[in-house]
Amino acid sequence: MDERRNLLNRLRRIEGQIRGIVKMIEEEAPCPEVLMQVAAARAALNKVGSAIFTTHFRQCLEAAVNEDRGPEFVEEVMNMLGKYIV
């Protein structure tokens, strides 16, 4: 549950970053400053996605090994990775 709480806290911080970006645009902040904040929010969101992917991969790998579902697991991970990378 600590991992879930950590992810939720990160997402709430990202939500605050997005609200800050909206405010910057409303107040006509300089483009370079806005883009820097967009890059920071994107990086933070990518970290959350990576953490979720890692957790899912670990849990599903253990289940796949225990249930002898290797090929199915590889296909599932490849599909998930393809959606995440795009």
N, CA, C and O of each residue as an XYZ file, in Angstrom:
344
protein
N       0.806     -1.201      0.000
C       0.000      0.000      0.000
C       0.852      1.269      0.000
O       0.410      2.309     -0.487
N       2.073      1.189      0.544
C       2.936      2.364      0.538
C       3.249      2.790     -0.890
O       3.338      3.981     -1.186
N       3.414      1.818     -1.762
C       3.699      2.130     -3.157
C       2.514      2.859     -3.793
O       2.696      3.824     -4.535
N       1.327      2.400     -3.503
C       0.120      3.052     -4.030
C       0.016      4.485     -3.492
O      -0.282      5.415     -4.242
N       0.258      4.649     -2.222
C       0.203      5.979     -1.608
C       1.244      6.902     -2.247
O       0.963      8.070     -2.515
N       2.438      6.376     -2.487
C       3.497      7.143     -3.129
C       3.073      7.584     -4.531
O       3.271      8.738     -4.912
N       2.494      6.666     -5.286
C       2.040      7.012     -6.641
C       0.950      8.077     -6.607
O       0.966      9.016     -7.403
N       0.018      7.930     -5.695
C      -1.056      8.921     -5.581
C      -0.505     10.291     -5.205
O      -0.960     11.309     -5.728
N       0.468     10.321     -4.304
C       1.084     11.596     -3.932
C       1.788     12.224     -5.129
O       1.679     13.429     -5.356
N       2.499     11.421     -5.883
C       3.171     11.929     -7.079
C       2.163     12.498     -8.075
O       2.367     13.572     -8.641
N       1.074     11.758     -8.279
C       0.048     12.226     -9.220
C      -0.599     13.522     -8.745
O      -0.928     14.386     -9.559
N      -0.780     13.661     -7.457
C      -1.345     14.909     -6.932
C      -0.383     16.084     -7.151
O      -0.811     17.200     -7.447
N       0.912     15.820     -7.003
C       1.889     16.876     -7.282
C       1.859     17.253     -8.756
O       1.941     18.431     -9.103
N       1.742     16.255     -9.616
C       1.658     16.514    -11.060
C       0.398     17.312    -11.365
O       0.421     18.236    -12.177
N      -0.687     16.955    -10.719
C      -1.940     17.697    -10.892
C      -1.730     19.164    -10.536
O      -2.223     20.053    -11.231
N      -0.997     19.416     -9.455
C      -0.686     20.788     -9.068
C       0.195     21.476    -10.100
O       0.021     22.661    -10.384
N       1.146     20.725    -10.661
C       1.985     21.293    -11.714
C       1.141     21.699    -12.918
O       1.354     22.763    -13.497
N       0.193     20.862    -13.290
C      -0.666     21.156    -14.446
C      -1.497     22.407    -14.166
O      -1.644     23.266    -15.035
N      -2.039     22.507    -12.955
C      -2.799     23.711    -12.599
C      -1.903     24.944    -12.676
O      -2.340     26.014    -13.100
N      -0.654     24.784    -12.264
C       0.297     25.886    -12.357
C       0.567     26.281    -13.793
O       0.700     27.467    -14.093
N       0.652     25.310    -14.687
C       0.861     25.595    -16.105
C      -0.340     26.344    -16.677
O      -0.183     27.302    -17.435
N      -1.535     25.899    -16.308
C      -2.754     26.583    -16.766
C      -2.717     28.046    -16.320
O      -3.005     28.950    -17.105
N      -2.365     28.265    -15.072
C      -2.304     29.627    -14.540
C      -1.258     30.448    -15.284
O      -1.486     31.615    -15.601
N      -0.102     29.829    -15.563
C       0.953     30.536    -16.294
C       0.452     30.978    -17.668
O       0.716     32.098    -18.105
N      -0.270     30.092    -18.340
C      -0.795     30.436    -19.672
C      -1.852     31.527    -19.560
O      -1.880     32.461    -20.361
N      -2.722     31.402    -18.557
C      -3.743     32.435    -18.358
C      -3.106     33.802    -18.101
O      -3.618     34.832    -18.540
N      -1.989     33.792    -17.389
C      -1.313     35.043    -17.051
C      -0.271     35.441    -18.091
O       0.499     36.379    -17.885
N      -0.256     34.723    -19.202
C       0.643     34.999    -20.316
C       2.115     35.010    -19.911
O       2.864     35.923    -20.259
N       2.508     33.984    -19.174
C       3.917     33.833    -18.792
C       4.756     33.594    -20.049
O       4.232     33.119    -21.056
N       6.032     33.912    -20.001
C       6.897     33.690    -21.159
C       6.917     32.210    -21.568
O       6.949     31.314    -20.725
N       6.896     31.989    -22.870
C       6.845     30.621    -23.407
C       7.946     29.712    -22.857
O       7.657     28.573    -22.492
N       9.207     30.178    -22.784
C      10.248     29.283    -22.263
C       9.956     28.788    -20.845
O      10.257     27.642    -20.514
N       9.374     29.643    -20.013
C       9.042     29.236    -18.648
C       7.913     28.203    -18.646
O       7.948     27.233    -17.890
N       6.920     28.423    -19.495
C       5.804     27.475    -19.598
C       6.324     26.131    -20.094
O       5.988     25.083    -19.541
N       7.141     26.167    -21.134
C       7.670     24.914    -21.693
C       8.537     24.168    -20.686
O       8.546     22.938    -20.675
N       9.260     24.889    -19.846
C      10.067     24.234    -18.817
C       9.165     23.484    -17.838
O       9.482     22.372    -17.415
N       8.045     24.102    -17.484
C       7.107     23.451    -16.575
C       6.412     22.259    -17.235
O       6.155     21.248    -16.582
N       6.111     22.381    -18.526
C       5.523     21.261    -19.267
C       6.502     20.090    -19.276
O       6.109     18.943    -19.064
N       7.772     20.383    -19.520
C       8.793     19.327    -19.534
C       8.911     18.663    -18.166
O       9.059     17.445    -18.068
N       8.844     19.469    -17.115
C       8.927     18.915    -15.759
C       7.730     18.020    -15.455
O       7.887     16.951    -14.865
N       6.535     18.453    -15.855
C       5.326     17.652    -15.623
C       5.388     16.357    -16.429
O       5.015     15.292    -15.935
N       5.858     16.453    -17.667
C       5.980     15.255    -18.513
C       6.965     14.265    -17.888
O       6.692     13.066    -17.839
N       8.105     14.762    -17.410
C       9.099     13.886    -16.785
C       8.519     13.213    -15.539
O       8.733     12.023    -15.308
N       7.790     13.982    -14.748
C       7.190     13.419    -13.542
C       6.160     12.355    -13.889
O       6.096     11.317    -13.230
N       5.361     12.600    -14.909
C       4.354     11.626    -15.335
C       5.017     10.366    -15.893
O       4.534      9.256    -15.669
N       6.118     10.537    -16.617
C       6.851      9.379    -17.119
C       7.397      8.522    -15.979
O       7.410      7.294    -16.072
N       7.846      9.170    -14.906
C       8.332      8.413    -13.750
C       7.211      7.606    -13.108
O       7.418      6.462    -12.704
N       6.027      8.197    -13.014
C       4.875      7.477    -12.468
C       4.542      6.287    -13.366
O       4.308      5.181    -12.878
N       4.520      6.516    -14.679
C       4.238      5.427    -15.610
C       5.258      4.305    -15.497
O       4.899      3.128    -15.527
N       6.516      4.666    -15.369
C       7.566      3.645    -15.228
C       7.398      2.850    -13.946
O       7.585      1.633    -13.934
N       7.045      3.533    -12.872
C       6.838      2.842    -11.599
C       5.659      1.875    -11.692
O       5.733      0.753    -11.190
N       4.585      2.304    -12.327
C       3.421      1.423    -12.497
C       3.781      0.236    -13.378
O       3.427     -0.902    -13.069
N       4.481      0.500    -14.470
C       4.878     -0.585    -15.372
C       5.759     -1.589    -14.642
O       5.559     -2.797    -14.764
N       6.734     -1.094    -13.882
C       7.647     -1.978    -13.157
C       6.901     -2.866    -12.172
O       7.145     -4.070    -12.093
N       5.987     -2.254    -11.422
C       5.207     -3.024    -10.444
C       4.355     -4.073    -11.140
O       4.329     -5.232    -10.726
N       3.667     -3.672    -12.187
C       2.814     -4.604    -12.924
C       3.660     -5.739    -13.513
O       3.294     -6.911    -13.421
N       4.783     -5.376    -14.112
C       5.650     -6.379    -14.722
C       6.105     -7.399    -13.686
O       6.051     -8.605    -13.927
N       6.551     -6.915    -12.537
C       7.048     -7.811    -11.490
C       5.941     -8.757    -11.011
O       6.148     -9.966    -10.910
N       4.771     -8.194    -10.722
C       3.673     -9.013    -10.209
C       3.202    -10.022    -11.249
O       2.957    -11.184    -10.924
N       3.076     -9.583    -12.490
C       2.579    -10.474    -13.536
C       3.614    -11.521    -13.925
O       3.261    -12.643    -14.289
N       4.880    -11.158    -13.849
C       5.928    -12.135    -14.151
C       5.888    -13.267    -13.140
O       5.971    -14.439    -13.508
N       5.762    -12.918    -11.875
C       5.673    -13.957    -10.838
C       4.470    -14.863    -11.091
O       4.584    -16.086    -11.007
N       3.329    -14.271    -11.399
C       2.123    -15.064    -11.655
C       2.306    -15.926    -12.898
O       1.911    -17.092    -12.904
N       2.897    -15.370    -13.947
C       3.084    -16.124    -15.189
C       4.013    -17.317    -14.978
O       3.775    -18.397    -15.518
N       5.055    -17.122    -14.202
C       5.983    -18.222    -13.923
C       5.272    -19.300    -13.122
O       5.398    -20.487    -13.421
N       4.527    -18.890    -12.109
C       3.808    -19.851    -11.266
C       2.736    -20.604    -12.036
O       2.441    -21.758    -11.724
N       2.149    -19.959    -13.042
C       1.061    -20.566    -13.808
C       1.530    -21.103    -15.159
O       0.712    -21.559    -15.958
N       2.827    -21.056    -15.419
C       3.406    -21.552    -16.673
C       2.748    -20.887    -17.892
O       2.330    -21.563    -18.831
N       2.666    -19.549    -17.857
C       2.055    -18.790    -18.942
C       3.080    -17.895    -19.631
O       2.772    -16.751    -19.966
N       4.271    -18.391    -19.843
C       5.344    -17.585    -20.410
C       5.004    -16.861    -21.693
O       5.101    -15.635    -21.737
N       4.604    -17.575    -22.750
C       4.327    -16.890    -24.021
C       3.195    -15.858    -23.928
O       3.276    -14.792    -24.538
N       2.161    -16.169    -23.180
C       1.058    -15.219    -23.002
C       1.546    -13.964    -22.284
O       1.165    -12.846    -22.631
N       2.392    -14.166    -21.283
C       2.921    -13.048    -20.521
C       3.776    -12.146    -21.406
O       3.661    -10.922    -21.342
N       4.617    -12.734    -22.213
C       5.474    -11.943    -23.104
C       4.611    -11.102    -24.033
O       4.897     -9.922    -24.239
N       3.569    -11.686    -24.591
C       2.671    -10.952    -25.488
C       1.991     -9.795    -24.750
O       1.906     -8.686    -25.277
N       1.510    -10.051    -23.539
C       0.852     -9.013    -22.753
C       1.818     -7.855    -22.466
O       1.456     -6.686    -22.605
N       3.036     -8.191    -22.069
C       4.018     -7.159    -21.753
C       4.393     -6.363    -22.996
O       4.548     -5.144    -22.923
N       4.538     -7.023    -24.119
C       4.881     -6.323    -25.350
C       3.767     -5.358    -25.746
O       4.045     -4.233    -26.160
N       2.527     -5.779    -25.624
C       1.390     -4.892    -25.915
C       1.364     -3.693    -24.973
O       1.174     -2.556    -25.406
N       1.555     -3.953    -23.708
C       1.540     -2.890    -22.716
C       2.709     -1.919    -22.954
O       2.533     -0.703    -22.887
N       3.861     -2.450    -23.224
C       5.034     -1.615    -23.465
C       4.840     -0.769    -24.723
O       5.233      0.398    -24.751
N       4.238     -1.348    -25.760
C       3.975     -0.599    -26.974
C       3.047      0.576    -26.724
O       3.234      1.642    -27.312
N       2.063      0.408    -25.877
C       1.144      1.505    -25.556
C       1.820      2.560    -24.679
O       1.547      3.753    -24.809
N       2.694      2.113    -23.796
C       3.341      3.041    -22.880
C       4.403      3.885    -23.588
O       4.546      5.074    -23.299
N       5.131      3.288    -24.493
C       6.217      3.998    -25.156
C       5.692      5.041    -26.136
O       6.319      6.085    -26.316
N       4.570      4.781    -26.763
C       4.041      5.693    -27.776
C       3.632      6.979    -27.192
O       3.164      7.862    -27.911
